[in-house]
Amino acid sequence: MKGSIKKKGSPFDGSKVWMDGKFVDYENASIPVNSHSLHYGLGAFEGIRCYETKGKGSVIFRLDEHIDRLFNSCHILQIPISYEKKEIKDAIIETVKINKFKECYIRPIVFIGDGSGLGIFIKNYDTKVAISAWYWGTYLGEEALKNGIRAKVSSYARFHVNTFMGMSKSTGQYINSILAKKEAVNAGYDEAIMLDTAGFVCEASGENIFVYSGGEIKTPPLSSVLPGITRNSVIEVMEKEMGLKIKEERVTRDELYIAGEVFLTGTAAEVTPVREIDDRKIGIGKAGNIALELQKAFFNIVKGGNKKYEKWLTYVR
Ligand SMILES: Cc1ncc(COP(=O)(O)O)c(C=O)c1O
């Protein structure tokens, strides 16, 4: 058979999934084929990382902020959720514990089952919540973290601010990211950088973007990008620990080309330097010093090495 469709087995087999209050084996954590979310993409999710500390067990990075964003997403999308934040928080911690992970990626998802029918308009929301977790190493690879990636400005525009409600991390809107990422990878690049419908730089397919030029760091404003939790974290770290001033303002495509450094941030990609965009070297064409210094500070914080940032860590006990 041509293509890469896997018939049996999945990288998640053997794990336990929290499904509306109960743990089930991954293999049995299935959803009905007429789930409304499967057909129309209405759902909200989070991507969260758990890291191993030196001698103090595992920690989940900025768990409260991820839960806040999940609930905000549901509020924006008008998906009623019958759990309190604390219940979801406890369920996430339990999911890490039951799977005995020291480090993992955690994926809570809120979606609509088949009890709502398949009309576009839903009156009675059959809301479901599931939490799965798995080991996921560096998203773009070790090499990417060390030496930087090659990116391509996408031919696909990021959705307009009044299209999908970009403050929500909703499932369906990722079609836009998938198209851009596929185009970039098929053309031999590692990642796609997306422009908004007015032609300004927004973000990458699954990361926020930062640009260093002339002694200052710029990142596109929240009005055009997902409010990244890593974005928020690195802004604080760069300002407080590295003495840098961050400006949240529009960035043009050619600003990227002549920047001293460009880097991406995200839960999956962490802090990834960009060494080339559209076949133009960025700075000296290697991972930049600011990105690498920030990466080091970031990894130290997420792994519990900086007392000042304990406030961002939830211990898995
Ligand atoms: C489109 C997009 N932008 C930015 C981010 C980074 O957000 P965070 O740092 O909260 O993972 C993500 C990842 O969730 C994303 O999918």
The ligand as an ORCA input file, in Angstrom:
! r2SCAN-3c Opt
* xyz 0 1
  C      -0.266     28.510     16.355
  C       0.486     28.467     17.622
  N       1.137     29.571     18.045
  C       1.849     29.572     19.185
  C       1.931     28.446     19.977
  C       2.736     28.483     21.251
  O       1.901     28.443     22.364
  P       2.404     27.820     23.743
  O       3.688     28.500     24.049
  O       1.332     28.132     24.700
  O       2.591     26.372     23.509
  C       1.269     27.283     19.579
  C       1.318     26.066     20.415
  O       0.433     25.799     21.142
  C       0.534     27.289     18.396
  O      -0.103     26.193     17.977
*
